[in-house]
Amino acid sequence: MEIVEGSRRSRQEESGRDQGERPRVGHDAPPGAGDPRAGDVGSVGIDPISGYQRFTFGLLTLSEGINFIPVAMGLFGIGEVLASTEESAKRQVLKTALAGLLPTKDDWIRARGALVRGSFLGFLIGALPGGGAIIASFASYAVEKRISKHPEKFGRGAIEGVAGPEAANNAAASGAFIPLFTLGLPSNAATAMIFAALLLHGLRPGPLLFTANPDLVWGVIASMYIGNLMLLALNLPLIGIFVQMLRVPYPVLAPLIVLFCLVGAYSVNNSVVDVWVLISFGILGYFSRKLRFDAAPLILALILGPIMENSLRQSLIASRGDFSVFFGRPISAALLAAALALVLLPALRWGVGLWARRAAVGTRVALP
């Protein structure tokens, strides 16, 4: 079977001898570094505690906050298209069998760790109230990129960067049923719909659901296995159709991507403001790619920022402004220590690595 394989060679790749001219801002930055004000994007809208509007600039559309969809499409859709316009593309036709499109033995070996880590991480995040497949996918991608020995390959087809987030995405969908069935707490929009459907049928999700309606619970669990098998049976034969997208010339494909992104952003709230948000974050995504900064933490900040702010303020209101509530008990102190370790240890590791690299070339610098 003939397929088209797009092999893109950017100006930097064509002039591989000029590596010193490539922007290395993000390369020399600690993991997860970026604008510390990026999390402020999640604070746009009505204050959930006081009811005041924040950073809305008089626009009613922004009173509900900045939607995740235009931001994600701008960073990873428009930004990718803008960056790709600077690259010279050479598309060549290769002949290969359908079996050549499937993961090889080496791919499975390289992806097995990412599959296990993504499955556990996605299941845990999905089981948390407020978690979901989106958070799990981006968290898994960030973890895999951070622990990888070759993080520069992420975004260029690294199998770990595909296997981990996909495993986390699927595991989070299953884990979301745990708080729904055990506590009666829907963790995302999909489980909220299921929660409402169960209530309409006179069923009350909670601890008693397992004893009162065990057939329903085990039927849902069985449907997960059946659904995955059906997806496997449908997707494998359709690979040959999916790869035909590579036959579309990129000068034709790029405007279509931009068009679909614009239509998708506008359809969220039928607002032009979302289109401007898409364009703004598309430009930001372009410069993030040029400077080699990872845009995924911004998505996580947009999703988790409002949740963290609400939890912080509710805790302070309950404790009457006493910050000792966050470290006065063993569980909260352990969670806070783990969070600080996740932030400080990668930066410390980056600093030691930077010092070692500079010491190797005779330029010894002291860590701040």
C-alpha positions in Angstrom: 0.0 0.0 0.0 1.3 3.4 -0.9 1.2 6.1 1.8 2.6 9.6 2.0 5.1 10.3 4.7 5.7 13.9 5.4 9.3 14.5 6.2 9.7 18.1 7.3 13.1 19.7 7.3 13.2 23.1 8.9 15.8 25.7 8.2 17.5 24.8 11.4 17.6 21.1 10.5 19.0 21.8 7.1 21.8 23.8 8.6 22.6 21.3 11.3 26.1 22.8 11.6 24.7 26.0 12.9 23.3 24.7 16.1 24.6 27.6 18.0 22.2 29.9 16.2 19.1 28.1 17.3 17.1 29.7 20.1 18.1 27.9 23.3 16.1 29.9 25.9 13.8 27.0 26.8 16.7 24.5 26.5 18.7 26.3 29.3 15.6 26.9 31.5 14.7 24.6 34.4 11.9 22.0 33.8 8.5 23.6 33.8 9.9 27.1 33.7 7.9 29.9 32.1 6.1 33.0 32.8 5.0 32.8 36.5 1.9 34.9 35.7 0.6 32.2 33.3 -1.7 30.9 36.1 -3.4 34.3 36.2 -5.3 33.3 33.1 -7.4 31.0 35.3 -8.4 33.9 37.5 -10.3 35.7 34.7 -14.0 36.0 35.4 -16.3 36.3 38.4 -14.7 35.8 41.7 -16.4 32.6 43.1 -16.1 33.9 46.7 -16.9 37.6 46.5 -18.7 37.8 43.2 -16.6 40.6 41.8 -15.4 40.6 38.2 -11.7 40.2 37.6 -9.8 41.0 34.4 -12.9 41.1 32.3 -12.4 44.6 30.9 -16.1 45.1 30.8 -16.7 42.1 28.5 -19.6 39.9 29.6 -18.2 37.0 27.7 -15.2 36.9 30.0 -17.3 36.9 33.1 -17.4 33.1 32.9 -13.6 32.9 32.5 -11.4 31.9 29.6 -12.5 28.6 28.1 -10.0 25.8 27.9 -10.8 24.9 24.3 -9.7 28.2 22.5 -6.5 28.2 24.6 -5.6 24.6 23.7 -6.4 25.1 20.1 -4.4 28.3 19.9 -1.3 26.9 21.7 -1.2 23.6 19.9 -3.1 24.2 16.7 -2.5 27.8 15.5 0.9 27.9 17.1 2.0 24.7 15.2 0.7 26.1 11.9 2.5 29.4 12.3 5.8 27.6 13.2 5.4 25.1 10.3 5.0 28.0 7.8 8.7 28.8 8.4 9.7 25.2 7.5 10.4 23.9 4.0 8.4 20.7 3.5 9.4 17.9 1.3 6.8 15.1 0.9 7.8 11.9 -0.6 5.8 8.7 -1.5 6.9 5.5 0.2 5.6 2.0 -0.3 4.9 0.1 2.8 2.6 -2.6 4.1 -0.1 -2.0 6.7 2.0 -4.0 9.2 4.7 -1.4 8.8 2.4 1.2 10.4 1.9 -0.8 13.6 4.2 -0.4 16.6 7.3 -2.5 16.3 8.9 -4.6 19.1 11.3 -1.8 19.9 8.4 0.7 20.1 6.6 -1.6 22.6 9.8 -2.0 24.7 10.3 1.8 24.8 6.6 2.5 25.5 6.0 -0.1 28.2 7.2 2.1 31.1 5.2 5.1 29.8 2.1 2.8 29.5 2.3 1.7 33.1 3.1 5.1 34.5 0.3 6.7 32.4 -2.2 4.1 33.4 -1.6 4.5 37.1 -1.3 8.3 36.9 -4.5 8.6 34.8 -6.4 6.3 37.1 -5.5 8.2 40.2 -6.2 11.6 38.7 -9.5 10.3 37.2 -10.5 9.0 40.7 -10.0 12.4 42.2 -13.1 14.7 42.4 -12.4 17.4 39.8 -9.9 15.3 37.9 -10.4 14.2 34.4 -8.9 12.8 31.2 -7.5 16.2 30.1 -5.6 16.8 33.3 -4.3 13.2 33.3 -3.1 13.5 29.7 -1.1 16.7 30.2 0.2 15.5 33.5 1.4 12.2 32.0 3.1 14.1 29.1 4.8 16.4 31.6 6.0 13.5 33.7 7.3 11.5 30.7 9.2 14.5 29.3 10.7 15.3 32.7 12.0 11.8 33.3 13.1 11.1 29.8 16.8 11.0 28.9 16.0 12.7 25.6 13.3 15.3 26.3 14.2 17.1 23.1 12.6 14.3 21.1 9.2 15.1 22.6 6.9 16.9 20.1 8.8 15.1 17.3 7.3 11.7 17.5 8.7 10.2 20.7 6.7 7.1 21.4 6.8 7.7 25.2 5.0 11.1 24.6 2.2 9.3 22.8 1.8 6.1 24.8 1.8 7.8 28.3 -0.9 10.4 27.6 -3.1 8.0 25.7 -2.9 5.5 28.5 -3.6 8.2 31.1 -6.5 9.4 29.0 -8.1 6.0 28.9 -7.4 5.2 32.6 -8.8 8.5 33.7 -12.1 7.8 32.0 -12.4 4.5 34.0 -11.1 6.1 37.3 -13.8 8.8 37.1 -16.4 6.2 37.9 -14.9 5.6 41.4 -16.1 8.8 43.1 -19.3 8.6 41.1 -20.3 5.1 42.3 -18.8 5.2 45.8 -19.4 8.8 46.9 -22.0 10.1 44.4 -19.6 12.8 43.2 -19.3 13.3 39.4 -15.7 14.4 38.7 -16.3 15.8 35.2 -19.0 16.6 32.6 -19.3 13.1 31.3 -19.9 11.5 34.8 -22.2 14.4 35.6 -24.4 13.4 32.7 -24.4 9.8 33.9 -25.2 10.9 37.4 -28.2 12.8 36.1 -29.3 9.8 34.0 -29.2 7.5 37.0 -31.2 10.0 39.1 -33.8 10.1 36.3 -34.2 6.3 36.6 -34.6 6.5 40.3 -31.0 5.3 41.2 -28.9 7.1 43.8 -25.2 6.8 43.2 -23.3 6.2 46.4 -22.1 3.4 48.7 -25.5 1.6 48.7 -25.5 1.3 44.9 -23.3 -1.7 45.1 -25.7 -3.6 47.3 -29.0 -2.2 45.9 -28.1 -2.5 42.2 -25.0 -4.7 41.7 -26.1 -5.7 38.2 -25.8 -2.0 37.1 -22.4 -1.5 38.6 -20.9 -4.7 37.1 -22.6 -4.0 33.8 -20.8 -0.7 33.6 -17.5 -2.3 34.4 -18.1 -5.0 31.7 -19.0 -2.3 29.2 -15.6 -0.7 29.7 -13.9 -3.9 28.5 -16.3 -4.4 25.7 -15.8 -0.8 24.6 -12.1 -1.1 24.5 -12.2 -4.3 22.4 -14.6 -2.6 20.0 -12.3 0.4 19.6 -9.4 -1.9 18.9 -11.4 -3.9 16.3 -12.5 -0.7 14.6 -9.3 1.3 14.7 -6.8 -1.2 13.4 -8.5 -1.9 10.1 -9.0 1.9 9.6 -5.3 2.8 9.9 -5.0 2.6 6.1 -7.7 5.2 5.8 -6.4 7.5 8.5 -2.9 7.7 6.9 -4.4 9.0 3.7 -4.5 12.4 5.4 -0.8 12.6 4.7 -1.5 12.8 1.0 -3.0 16.3 1.5 -0.4 18.9 0.7 0.5 21.0 3.7 -0.3 24.4 1.9 -3.9 23.0 1.6 -4.0 21.4 5.1 -2.7 24.4 7.1 -5.6 26.8 6.1 -8.1 24.0 6.9 -6.6 23.6 10.3 -6.8 27.3 11.0 -10.4 27.3 9.7 -11.5 24.5 11.9 -9.8 26.1 14.9 -11.6 29.4 14.3 -15.0 27.7 13.9 -14.4 25.5 16.9 -13.4 28.5 19.1 -16.4 30.5 18.0 -18.9 27.6 18.5 -17.9 27.3 22.2 -19.9 30.4 23.3 -20.8 31.9 19.9 -18.6 34.8 20.8 -15.9 36.6 18.8 -14.0 37.1 22.1 -13.1 33.4 22.0 -11.7 33.8 18.5 -9.4 36.6 19.7 -8.4 34.4 22.6 -7.6 31.7 20.1 -5.5 34.1 18.0 -3.7 35.5 21.1 -2.7 32.1 22.4 -1.8 31.0 18.9 0.8 33.7 18.8 1.9 32.8 22.3 2.2 29.1 21.2 4.3 30.2 18.2 6.8 32.0 20.4 6.8 29.2 22.9 7.8 26.8 20.2 10.5 29.1 18.8 12.0 29.7 22.3 11.6 26.0 23.1 9.3 26.5 26.1 6.8 23.8 26.9 3.2 25.1 26.6 1.6 22.1 28.5 2.1 23.7 32.0 0.0 26.7 30.9 -2.9 24.3 30.1 -2.5 22.7 33.5 -2.4 26.1 35.2 -5.6 27.1 33.4 -7.4 24.0 34.5 -6.1 23.5 38.0 -5.6 27.2 38.9 -9.2 28.0 39.7 -9.6 24.7 41.6 -6.6 25.5 43.7 -7.7 29.1 44.3 -11.2 28.0 45.5 -9.7 25.3 47.8 -7.2 27.8 49.2 -9.7 30.5 49.9 -12.3 28.1 51.3 -9.7 26.6 53.6 -8.6 30.1 54.8 -12.3 31.1 55.4 -12.9 27.9 57.4 -9.7 28.5 59.5 -10.3 32.3 59.8 -7.1 33.2 58.0 -4.9 30.8 59.9 -2.3 29.4 57.4 -1.3 26.7 59.9 -4.3 24.7 58.6 -2.1 23.7 55.6 0.7 22.1 57.6 -0.8 21.6 61.1 -2.0 18.1 60.3 0.0 15.1 59.1 -1.9 14.5 55.9 -1.9 18.1 54.8 1.7 18.5 55.8 2.7 15.4 53.8 0.9 16.6 50.7 2.4 20.1 51.0 5.9 18.6 51.4 5.4 16.4 48.3 4.2 19.4 46.3 7.3 21.4 47.3 9.5 18.5 46.4 8.0 18.2 43.0 8.7 21.9 42.4 12.2 22.2 43.9 13.8 18.9 43.0 13.7 19.2 39.2 15.0 22.8 39.5 17.8 21.6 41.8 18.6 18.8 39.3 18.6 21.2 36.5 21.0 23.5 38.4 23.4 20.6 39.1 23.3 19.5 35.5 24.0 23.1 34.3 26.9 23.4 36.6 28.3 20.1 35.5 28.0 21.1 31.8 29.7 24.4 32.3 32.4 22.9 34.5 33.2 20.4 31.7 34.1 23.2 29.3 36.1 25.0 31.9 33.6 27.6 33.0 32.7 26.9 36.6 29.7 28.8 38.0 28.4 28.9 41.5 24.7 27.9 42.0 22.6 30.8 43.4 
